[in-house]
């Protein structure tokens, strides 16, 4: 398995800019914990967003980041459980043709399979999408 270190997709010619469009279901953590997503553990603190994507996968997002990146859908009050849509933003993405891993700033390690996509939201801030999820919720810019 290829261990990715010192990654900056902004300097990678194999990376491309994409945008996400997805409505997700959100609960907010009442205590610290760990959520196991399809690609690895997600440590979270009380108050953080616990997200279920349109494909059923779950992950966590720090509350300060969540509030900046997601808006409540009609019928949901901001800061309460319910449906949220991501705010438009550009993300860098690269598909790998071999299994890989990358350590997030939280210390969690994400594990990708051949064909999965590495997503870079900001310097040092990474996520991962399976090929199927990427095709369903991301579009090239």
Contact map, one row per residue, 1 for C-alpha under 8 A:
111000000000000000000000000000000000000000000000000000000000000000000000000000000000000000000000011110000000000000000000000000000000000000000
111100000000000000000000000000000000000000000000000000000000000000000000000000000000000000000000011110000000000000000000000000000000000000000
111110000000000000000000000000000000000000000000000000000000000000000000000000000000000000000000000111000000000000000000000000000000000000000
011111100000000000000000000000000000000000000000000000000000000000000000000000000000000000000000000111100000000000000000000000000000000000000
001111100000000000000000000000000000000000000000000000000000000000000000000000000000000000000000000001100000000000000000000000000000000000000
000111110000000000000000000000000000000000000000000000000000000000000000000000000000000000000000000000000000000000000000000000000000000000000
000111111000000000000000000000000000000000000000000000000000000000000000000000000000000000000000000000000000000000000000000100000000000000000
000001111111000000000000000000000000000000000000000000000000000000000000000000000000000000000000000000000000000000000001001100000000000000000
000000111111101000000000000000000000000000000000000000000000000000000000000000000000000000011100000000000000000000000001000000000000000000000
000000011111001000000000000000000000000000000000000000000000000000000000000000000000000000010000000000000000000000000000000000000000000000000
000000011111100000000000000000000000000000000000000000000000000000000000000000000000000000000000000000000000000000000000000000000000000000000
000000011111111000000000000000000000000000000000000000000000000000000000000000000000000000000000000000000000000000000000000000000000000000000
000000001011111100000000000000000000000000000000000000000000000000000000000000000000000000000000000000000000000000000000000000000000000000000
000000000001111100000000000000000000000000000000000000000000000000000000000000000000000000000100000000000000000000000000000000000000000000000
000000001101111110000000000000000000000000000000000000000000000000000000000000000000000000011110000000000000000000000000000000000000000000000
000000000000111111000000000000000000000000000000000000000000000000000000000000000000000000011100000000000000000000000000000000000000000000010
000000000000001111100000000000000000000000000000000000000000000000000000000000000000000001111000000000000000000000000000000000000000000000011
000000000000000111110000000000000000000000000000000000000000000000000000000000000000000001111000000000000000000000000000000000000000000001111
000000000000000011111000000000000000000000000000000000000000000000000000000000000000000111100000000000000000000000000000000000000000000001111
000000000000000001111100000000000000000000000000000000000000000000000000000000000000010111100000000000000000000000000000000000000000000011100
000000000000000000111110000000000000000000000000000000000000000000000000000000000000110100000000000000000000000000000000000000000000000011000
000000000000000000011111000000000000000000000000000011000000000000000000000000000000110000000000000000000000000000000000000000000000000010000
000000000000000000001111100000000000000000000000000011000000000000000000000000000011110000000000000000000000000000000000000000000000000000000
000000000000000000000111110000000000000000000000001111000000000000000000000000000011100000000000000000000000000000000000000000000000000000000
000000000000000000000011111000000000000000000000001110000000000000000000000000001111000000000000000000000000000000000000000000000000000000000
000000000000000000000001111100000000000000000000111100000000000000000000000000001111000000000000000000000000000000000000000000000000000000000
000000000000000000000000111110000000000000000000111000000000000000000000000000011100000000000000000000000000000000000000000000000000000000000
000000000000000000000000011111000000000000000111110000000000000000000000000000011000000000000000000000000000000000000000000000000000000000000
000000000000000000000000001111110000000000011111110000000000000000000000000000000000000000000000000000000000000000000000000000000000000000000
000000000000000000000000000111110000000000000110000000000000000000000000000000000000000000000000000000000000000000000000000000000000000000000
000000000000000000000000000011111000000000001110000000000000000000000000000000000000000000000000000000000000000000000000000000000000000000000
000000000000000000000000000011111100000000111100000000000000000000000000000000000000000000000000000000000000000000000000000000000000000000000
000000000000000000000000000000111110000000111100000000000000000000000000000000000000000000000000000000000000000000000000000000000000000000000
000000000000000000000000000000011111000011110000000000000000000000000000000000000000000000000000000000000000000000000000000000000000000000000
000000000000000000000000000000001111100011110000000000000111000000000000000000000000000000000000000000000000000000000000000000000000000000000
000000000000000000000000000000000111111111000000000000000110000000000000000000000000000000000000000000000000000000000000000000000000000000000
000000000000000000000000000000000011111111000000000000001110000000000000000000000000000000000000000000000000000000000000000000000000000000000
000000000000000000000000000000000001111100000000000000001100000000000000000000000000000000000000000000000000000000000000000000000000000000000
000000000000000000000000000000000001111110000000000000000000000000000000000000000000000000000000000000000000011100000000000000010000000000000
000000000000000000000000000000000001111111000000000000000000000000000000000000000000000000000000000000000001111000000000000000000000000000000
000000000000000000000000000000000111101111100000000000000000000000000000000000000000000000000000000000000001110000000000000000000000000000000
000000000000000000000000000000000111100111110000000000000011000000000000000000000000000000000000000000000001000000000000000000000000000000000
000000000000000000000000000000011110000011111000000000000001000000000000000000000000000000000000000000000101000000000000000000000000000000000
000000000000000000000000000010011110000001111101000000000001110000000000000000000000000000000000000000000000000000000000000000000000000000000
000000000000000000000000000010111000000000111111000000000000010000000000000000000000000000000000000000000000000000000000000000000000000000000
000000000000000000000000000111111000000000011111000000000000000000000000000000000000000000000000000000000000000000000000000000000000000000000
000000000000000000000000000111100000000000001111100000000000001000000000000000000000000000000000000000000000000000000000000000000000000000000
000000000000000000000000000110000000000000011111110000000001111001000000000000000000000000000000000000000000000000000000000000000000000000000
000000000000000000000000011110000000000000000011111000000001111001000000000000000000000000000000000000000000000000000000000000000000000000000
000000000000000000000000011110000000000000000001111100000111100000000000000000000000000000000000000000000000000000000000000000000000000000000
000000000000000000000001111000000000000000000000111110000111100000000000000000000000000000000000000000000000000000000000000000000000000000000
000000000000000000000001110000000000000000000000011111111110000000000000000000000000000000000000000000000000000000000000000000000000000000000
000000000000000000000111100000000000000000000000001111111100000000000000000000000000000000000000000000000000000000000000000000000000000000000
000000000000000000000111000000000000000000000000000111111000000000000000000000000000000000000000000000000000000000000000000000000000000000000
000000000000000000000000000000000000000000000000000111111000000000000000000000000000000000000000000000000000000000000000000000000000100000000
000000000000000000000000000000000000000000000000000111111100000000000000000000000000000000000000000000000000000000000000000000000000000000000
000000000000000000000000000000000000110000000000000111111110000000000000000000000000000000000000000000000000000000000000000000000000000000000
000000000000000000000000000000000011110000000000011110011111000000000000000000000000000000000000000000000000000000000000000000000000000000000
000000000000000000000000000000000011100001000000011100001111100000000000000000000000000000000000000000000000000000000000000000000000000000000
000000000000000000000000000000000010000001110001111000000111110000000000000000000000000000000000000000000000000000000000000000000000000000000
000000000000000000000000000000000000000000010001111000000011111011000000000000000000000000000000000000000000000000000000000000000000000000000
000000000000000000000000000000000000000000011001100000000001111111000000000000000000000000000000000000000000000000000000000000000000000000000
000000000000000000000000000000000000000000000011100000000000111111100000000000000000000000000000000000000000000000000000000000000000000000000
000000000000000000000000000000000000000000000000000000000000011111110000000000000000000000000000000000000000000000000000000000000000000000000
000000000000000000000000000000000000000000000000000000000000111111111000000000000000000000000000000000000000000000000000000000000000000000000
000000000000000000000000000000000000000000000001100000000000111111111100000000000000000000000000000000000000000000000000000000000000000000000
000000000000000000000000000000000000000000000000000000000000001111111110000000000000000000000000000000000000000000000000000000000000000000000
000000000000000000000000000000000000000000000000000000000000000111111100000000000000000000000000000000000000000000000000000000000000000000000
000000000000000000000000000000000000000000000000000000000000000011111110000000000000011000000000000000000000000000000000000000000000000000000
000000000000000000000000000000000000000000000000000000000000000001111111000000000001111000000000000000000000000000000000000000000000000000000
000000000000000000000000000000000000000000000000000000000000000000101111100001000001111000000000000000000000000000000000000000000000000000000
000000000000000000000000000000000000000000000000000000000000000000000111111111000111100000000000000000000000000000000000000000000000000000000
000000000000000000000000000000000000000000000000000000000000000000000011111100000011100000000000000000000000000000000000000000000000000000000
000000000000000000000000000000000000000000000000000000000000000000000001111100000000000000000000000000000000000000000000000000000000000000000
000000000000000000000000000000000000000000000000000000000000000000000001111110000000000000000000000000000000000000000000000000000000000000000
000000000000000000000000000000000000000000000000000000000000000000000001111111011111000000000000000000000000000000000000000000000000000000000
000000000000000000000000000000000000000000000000000000000000000000000001001111111100000000000000000000000000000000000000000000000000000000000
000000000000000000000000000000000000000000000000000000000000000000000011000111110000000000000000000000000000000000000000000000000000000000000
000000000000000000000000000000000000000000000000000000000000000000000000000011111000000000000000000000000000000000000000000000000000000000000
000000000000000000000000001100000000000000000000000000000000000000000000000111111100000000000000000000000000000000000000000000000000000000000
000000000000000000000000111100000000000000000000000000000000000000000000000110111110000000000000000000000000000000000000000000000000000000000
000000000000000000000000111000000000000000000000000000000000000000000001000110011111000000000000000000000000000000000000000000000000000000000
000000000000000000000011110000000000000000000000000000000000000000000001100100001111100000000000000000000000000000000000000000000000000000000
000000000000000000000011110000000000000000000000000000000000000000000111100100000111110000000000000000000000000000000000000000000000000000000
000000000000000000001111000000000000000000000000000000000000000000000111100000000011111000000000000000000000000000000000000000000000000000000
000000000000000000011110000000000000000000000000000000000000000000001110000000000001111100000000000000000000000000000000000000000000000000000
000000000000000000000000000000000000000000000000000000000000000000001110000000000000111110000000000000000000000000000000000000000000000000000
000000000000000000111000000000000000000000000000000000000000000000000000000000000000011111000000000000000000000000000000000000000000000000000
000000000000000000110000000000000000000000000000000000000000000000000000000000000000001111100000000000000000000000000000000000000000000000000
000000000000000011110000000000000000000000000000000000000000000000000000000000000000000111110000000000000000000000000000100000000000000000000
000000000000000011110000000000000000000000000000000000000000000000000000000000000000000011111000000000000000000000000011100000000000000000000
000000001100001111000000000000000000000000000000000000000000000000000000000000000000000001111100000000000000000000000011100000000000000000000
000000001000001111000000000000000000000000000000000000000000000000000000000000000000000000111110000000000000000000001111000000000000000000000
000000001000011100000000000000000000000000000000000000000000000000000000000000000000000000011111000000000000000000001110000000000000000000000
000000000000001000000000000000000000000000000000000000000000000000000000000000000000000000001111100000000000000000111100000000000000000000000
000000000000000000000000000000000000000000000000000000000000000000000000000000000000000000000111111100000000000001111100000000000000000000000
000000000000000000000000000000000000000000000000000000000000000000000000000000000000000000000011111000000000000001110000000000000000000000000
110000000000000000000000000000000000000000000000000000000000000000000000000000000000000000000001111100000000000011100000000000000000000000000
110000000000000000000000000000000000000000000000000000000000000000000000000000000000000000000001111110000000001111000000000000000000000000000
111100000000000000000000000000000000000000000000000000000000000000000000000000000000000000000001011111000000001111000000000000000000000000000
111100000000000000000000000000000000000000000000000000000000000000000000000000000000000000000000001111100000111100000000000000000000000000000
001110000000000000000000000000000000000000000000000000000000000000000000000000000000000000000000000111110000111000000000000000000000000000000
000110000000000000000000000000000000000000000000000000000000000000000000000000000000000000000000000011111111110000000000000000000000000000000
000000000000000000000000000000000000000000000000000000000000000000000000000000000000000000000000000001111111110000000000000111100000000000000
000000000000000000000000000000000000000000000000000000000000000000000000000000000000000000000000000000111111000000000000000110000000000000000
000000000000000000000000000000000000000000100000000000000000000000000000000000000000000000000000000000111111000000000000000000000000000000000
000000000000000000000000000000000000000000000000000000000000000000000000000000000000000000000000000000111111100000000000000000000000000000000
000000000000000000000000000000000000000111100000000000000000000000000000000000000000000000000000000000111111110000000000000000000000000000000
000000000000000000000000000000000000000110000000000000000000000000000000000000000000000000000000000011110011111000000000000000000000000000000
000000000000000000000000000000000000001110000000000000000000000000000000000000000000000000000000000011110001111100000000000000110000000000000
000000000000000000000000000000000000001100000000000000000000000000000000000000000000000000000000001111000000111110000000000000000000000000000
000000000000000000000000000000000000001000000000000000000000000000000000000000000000000000000000001110000000011111011100000000010100000000000
000000000000000000000000000000000000000000000000000000000000000000000000000000000000000000000000011100000000001111110000000000000100000000000
000000000000000000000000000000000000000000000000000000000000000000000000000000000000000000000001111100000000000111110000000000000000000000000
000000000000000000000000000000000000000000000000000000000000000000000000000000000000000000000011110000000000000011111000000000000110000000000
000000000000000000000000000000000000000000000000000000000000000000000000000000000000000000000011100000000000000111111100000000011110000000000
000000000000000000000000000000000000000000000000000000000000000000000000000000000000000000001111000000000000000100111110000000011110010000000
000000000000000000000000000000000000000000000000000000000000000000000000000000000000000000001111000000000000000100011111000001111000000000000
000000000000000000000000000000000000000000000000000000000000000000000000000000000000000000111100000000000000000000001111100001111000000000000
000000011000000000000000000000000000000000000000000000000000000000000000000000000000000000111000000000000000000000000111111111100000000000000
000000000000000000000000000000000000000000000000000000000000000000000000000000000000000001110000000000000000000000000011111011100000000000000
000000000000000000000000000000000000000000000000000000000000000000000000000000000000000000000000000000000000000000000001111111000000000000000
000000010000000000000000000000000000000000000000000000000000000000000000000000000000000000000000000000000000000000000001111110000000000000000
000000110000000000000000000000000000000000000000000000000000000000000000000000000000000000000000000000011000000000000001011111000000000000000
000000000000000000000000000000000000000000000000000000000000000000000000000000000000000000000000000000011000000000000001111111100000000000000
000000000000000000000000000000000000000000000000000000000000000000000000000000000000000000000000000000010000000000000111110111110000000000000
000000000000000000000000000000000000000000000000000000000000000000000000000000000000000000000000000000010000010000000111100011111000000000000
000000000000000000000000000000000000001000000000000000000000000000000000000000000000000000000000000000000000010100011110000001111100000000000
000000000000000000000000000000000000000000000000000000000000000000000000000000000000000000000000000000000000000000011110000000111111110000000
000000000000000000000000000000000000000000000000000000000000000000000000000000000000000000000000000000000000000110111000000000011111110000000
000000000000000000000000000000000000000000000000000000000000000000000000000000000000000000000000000000000000000000111000000000001111111000000
000000000000000000000000000000000000000000000000000000000000000000000000000000000000000000000000000000000000000000000000000000001111111100000
000000000000000000000000000000000000000000000000000000100000000000000000000000000000000000000000000000000000000000000000000000001111111110000
000000000000000000000000000000000000000000000000000000000000000000000000000000000000000000000000000000000000000000001000000000001111111111000
000000000000000000000000000000000000000000000000000000000000000000000000000000000000000000000000000000000000000000000000000000000011111111100
000000000000000000000000000000000000000000000000000000000000000000000000000000000000000000000000000000000000000000000000000000000001111111000
000000000000000000011100000000000000000000000000000000000000000000000000000000000000000000000000000000000000000000000000000000000000111111100
000000000000000001111000000000000000000000000000000000000000000000000000000000000000000000000000000000000000000000000000000000000000011111110
000000000000000001110000000000000000000000000000000000000000000000000000000000000000000000000000000000000000000000000000000000000000001011111
000000000000000111100000000000000000000000000000000000000000000000000000000000000000000000000000000000000000000000000000000000000000000001111
000000000000000011100000000000000000000000000000000000000000000000000000000000000000000000000000000000000000000000000000000000000000000000111
